[in-house]
Amino acid sequence: MSWYDVFDPGDVFGLQQGRRVSNANSSIQKAQDKADAASSANRDLYNQFYNKTQSTYGDTAAKVDDYLKNLEGMKAYDPGKFEYTGDVNDFYSKAADLRIKNAMNNLRESSDIFSSDYQDAMAAKQQAMASEEWDKAYDRYMRDRSQTANEWQMNANAGQQAYQNTYGKNKDLLGIAQGAQDNLMNAYGNYVNNMANQNNIDTQNYANMVQQMAANENSKKGILGRLFG
């Protein structure tokens, strides 16, 4: 220690040293103020980011349960069993008997009713025409049944497609909502981590400031202090 340190004419009572400590503490406080301002700005950014994420995904994420219920509540599409209530008799022409009757009259007028073959010819003609009319009725019956079956199949296919479309839509909506929920949870996790890290930084900065200021205050010495150290 030099003699000048003890008997500095300009700082006999430690005034200049006190000013130096005060200036040092002022600089520390300014640095702390800047750190506090940076911390506040960071917190604002973290809040803005999380609030933006919440406004973007919050409503969609909140619908996860609704979409899940919609999907779970869907029952497998059942078109039912094909049924056809038609009957061949329904398609037997009402004019068939009249046609047979006219044909019999024409045959009677053109034939020798006293011929031994007359009765056989009449019976054969009547049977043939009746069979023909029933064949026509059966053809109409089968065409109608086939058309009805085709219509039923078309409706069943349309119903199945509608079910699949609805199922796919509900599944997609659920996936979107779950994705939004994941994004929101990730954003919240990042928000919590960022705020925790900022708290740690702020605490450490404040501790450093307090310790340094305390050290500066302890460095002040009067004449006796500078003399005896």
C-alpha positions in Angstrom: 0.0 0.0 0.0 1.4 3.4 -1.0 1.5 6.5 1.2 -0.7 8.2 -1.3 -3.5 5.6 -0.7 -3.5 6.6 2.9 -3.0 10.3 2.8 -4.6 11.2 -0.6 -5.0 15.0 -0.1 -8.0 15.0 -2.4 -9.7 12.2 -0.6 -8.7 12.4 3.1 -12.3 11.5 4.1 -12.9 8.9 1.3 -15.2 11.2 -0.6 -13.7 10.4 -4.0 -13.8 6.8 -3.3 -17.5 7.1 -2.3 -18.2 8.9 -5.5 -16.5 6.1 -7.4 -18.5 3.5 -5.6 -21.7 5.5 -6.2 -20.9 5.8 -9.9 -20.1 2.1 -10.1 -23.5 1.3 -8.4 -25.2 3.7 -10.8 -23.7 1.8 -13.8 -24.8 -1.5 -12.3 -28.3 -0.2 -11.8 -28.5 1.0 -15.4 -27.4 -2.4 -16.5 -30.0 -4.0 -14.3 -32.7 -1.6 -15.7 -31.7 -2.6 -19.2 -31.9 -6.3 -18.2 -35.3 -5.7 -16.7 -36.5 -4.0 -19.9 -35.3 -6.9 -22.0 -37.0 -9.3 -19.6 -40.3 -7.4 -19.9 -40.0 -7.3 -23.7 -39.3 -11.1 -23.7 -42.3 -11.8 -21.5 -44.5 -9.7 -23.8 -43.3 -11.7 -26.8 -43.9 -15.0 -25.0 -47.4 -13.8 -24.1 -48.1 -12.6 -27.6 -47.0 -15.9 -29.1 -49.1 -18.0 -26.7 -52.1 -15.8 -27.1 -51.8 -16.0 -30.9 -51.5 -19.7 -30.7 -54.6 -19.8 -28.4 -56.6 -17.7 -30.8 -55.5 -19.8 -33.8 -56.0 -23.3 -32.3 -58.1 -22.8 -29.2 -61.6 -23.1 -30.6 -60.7 -26.1 -32.8 -58.8 -27.8 -30.0 -61.9 -27.4 -27.7 -64.0 -29.5 -30.1 -62.0 -32.7 -29.7 -64.5 -34.3 -27.4 -67.4 -33.3 -29.7 -65.8 -34.8 -32.8 -64.8 -37.9 -30.9 -68.4 -38.4 -29.8 -69.7 -37.9 -33.3 -67.3 -40.6 -34.6 -68.0 -43.1 -31.8 -71.7 -42.5 -32.1 -71.9 -43.5 -35.8 -73.5 -46.9 -36.4 -72.4 -49.1 -39.3 -74.7 -48.6 -42.3 -77.2 -51.4 -42.8 -79.2 -51.3 -46.0 -81.4 -54.1 -44.8 -82.4 -57.3 -46.7 -83.7 -57.0 -50.2 -87.4 -57.9 -50.4 -89.7 -58.1 -53.4 -93.4 -58.5 -52.9 -94.4 -58.9 -56.5 -96.2 -61.9 -57.9 -96.5 -63.4 -61.4 -100.2 -63.0 -61.2 -99.7 -59.2 -60.9 -98.3 -59.2 -64.4 -100.7 -61.4 -66.1 -102.4 -59.3 -68.7 -106.0 -58.5 -68.1 -106.6 -58.7 -71.8 -105.1 -62.2 -72.0 -108.3 -64.0 -71.5 -110.0 -61.9 -74.1 -107.3 -62.6 -76.6 -107.6 -66.4 -75.9 -111.3 -66.2 -76.2 -111.1 -64.3 -79.6 -108.5 -66.8 -80.8 -110.8 -69.7 -79.9 -113.7 -68.1 -81.7 -111.6 -67.5 -84.8 -110.5 -71.2 -84.7 -114.1 -72.3 -84.3 -115.2 -70.2 -87.2 -112.5 -71.5 -89.4 -112.7 -75.1 -88.4 -115.0 -78.0 -89.0 -116.6 -78.4 -85.6 -117.7 -81.9 -86.6 -114.2 -82.9 -87.3 -112.6 -85.5 -84.9 -109.6 -83.2 -84.6 -111.6 -80.1 -83.7 -111.6 -80.7 -79.9 -108.0 -81.6 -79.9 -107.1 -78.5 -81.9 -109.1 -76.2 -79.6 -107.5 -77.7 -76.5 -104.0 -77.4 -77.9 -104.6 -73.8 -79.1 -106.0 -72.8 -75.8 -103.2 -74.4 -73.9 -100.6 -72.8 -76.1 -102.0 -69.4 -75.8 -102.4 -69.7 -72.1 -98.8 -70.8 -71.8 -97.7 -67.9 -74.0 -99.6 -65.4 -71.8 -98.1 -66.8 -68.7 -94.6 -66.7 -70.2 -95.1 -63.1 -71.0 -96.4 -62.5 -67.4 -93.3 -64.2 -66.0 -91.0 -62.2 -68.2 -92.6 -59.0 -67.0 -92.4 -60.2 -63.5 -88.7 -61.0 -63.8 -87.9 -57.6 -65.4 -89.7 -55.8 -62.7 -88.0 -57.8 -60.0 -84.6 -57.1 -61.6 -85.3 -53.4 -61.9 -86.4 -53.3 -58.3 -83.3 -55.1 -57.2 -81.1 -52.7 -59.2 -82.8 -49.7 -57.6 -82.4 -51.2 -54.1 -78.7 -51.9 -54.8 -78.2 -48.3 -56.1 -79.9 -46.9 -52.9 -77.8 -49.3 -50.8 -74.6 -48.1 -52.5 -75.6 -44.5 -52.1 -76.3 -45.0 -48.4 -73.0 -46.8 -47.9 -71.1 -44.0 -49.7 -72.9 -41.3 -47.6 -71.9 -43.2 -44.5 -68.3 -43.5 -45.6 -68.3 -39.8 -46.5 -69.7 -38.8 -43.1 -67.3 -41.1 -41.3 -64.3 -39.7 -43.2 -65.4 -36.2 -42.5 -65.8 -36.8 -38.8 -62.4 -38.6 -38.7 -60.7 -35.7 -40.5 -62.3 -33.2 -38.2 -61.1 -35.2 -35.2 -57.6 -35.3 -36.6 -57.6 -31.6 -37.2 -58.8 -30.9 -33.6 -56.3 -33.3 -32.1 -53.5 -31.6 -34.2 -54.7 -28.2 -32.9 -54.7 -29.5 -29.4 -51.1 -30.8 -29.8 -50.0 -27.4 -31.2 -51.6 -25.7 -28.3 -50.1 -28.0 -25.7 -46.6 -27.6 -27.3 -47.0 -23.8 -27.3 -48.0 -23.9 -23.7 -45.0 -26.1 -22.8 -42.7 -23.7 -24.6 -44.4 -20.7 -22.9 -43.9 -22.2 -19.5 -40.2 -23.1 -20.2 -39.5 -19.7 -21.6 -41.1 -17.9 -18.6 -39.2 -20.2 -16.2 -35.9 -19.5 -17.9 -36.6 -15.8 -17.9 -37.4 -16.0 -14.2 -34.1 -17.8 -13.6 -32.2 -15.1 -15.6 -34.0 -12.3 -13.8 -33.2 -13.8 -10.4 -29.6 -14.3 -11.2 -29.2 -10.8 -12.6 -30.8 -9.4 -9.5 -28.6 -11.5 -7.2 -25.5 -10.4 -9.2 -26.5 -6.7 -8.8 -27.1 -7.0 -5.1 -23.9 -8.8 -4.5 -21.8 -6.4 -6.6 -23.4 -3.3 -4.9 -22.7 -4.9 -1.5 -19.1 -5.5 -2.5 -18.8 -1.9 -3.7 -20.2 -0.6 -0.4 -17.8 -2.8 1.6 -14.9 -1.4 -0.4 -15.4 2.1 1.1 -12.7 2.9 3.6 -12.0 5.9 5.8 -8.5 6.9 6.9 -8.2 4.2 9.5 -9.6 1.7 7.1 -7.1 2.5 4.4 -4.3 2.6 7.0 -5.0 -0.6 8.7 -6.6 -2.3 5.8 
